[in-house]
Structure formats: C-alpha cells, structure tokens
C-alpha cells in the first residue's frame, strides 16, 4: 500500500477522532464511577489495516485490570483508493459491512452508522 494513502487515512481519521468521536464518546466519569467508561479514542495502522480503538477505565473494586483497549472499526485497503470497512463483534469476529468505500465514505460511516459505536 502506498505510504501516501496510509498518511491520508491516518490524518483524516485523527481529524474525525478529535472533532467528532472524542466529544461524543469520551465523557467525564460519573461521580460514582464503578462501571467501565471510555477514556480515549485513537487510531493506528497494523499491517494492512487501520484500526479505530477505544480505551476504557475499569474503576470497580473487582476489576481485573485498571484499563483495557478494544478495537471497534477496521479499514482494509482493497486497491484503487478503496477500503473494506468492518466492525468488531463481541465474539472477536470482524464483520465487513462495506466492501469498497473511499476513505471519506468509510469515516462518514464510522461517524454516523450505529455499527461503529465504541
């Protein structure tokens, strides 16, 4: 995959994360915080995939770990400036629901489609 495409995806995803996803999903913890809550949203490349991740705090007294991270969306380059967009099921399976979208179309789907809520 060309480095220029990787850079474009990362820059556009960072803009979406900072301008839309974080304000929408990274909220102050409730006063009696005993349930998991999102503390950050990030994106990163791993091999040929770009992942959107949510970091959670686990403040409860019985938490196995104080934090954890989970991936909630994946863009896979399929050529010609197009990407397959998948969401992460609770079973650990990635399910592709869009097969050949542009970067902008993928990020619009992540922003608006309920399959991609972290």
Secondary structure, DSSP 4 states (H G I P E B T S, - for coil): --HHHHHHHHHHHHHHIIIIIHHHH--PPPTT--S-EEEEEEEEEETTEEEEEEEEE--STT-SSSEEEEEEEEEEEEETTEEEEEEE-TTS-EEEEEEEE-HHHHHHHHHH-GGG--
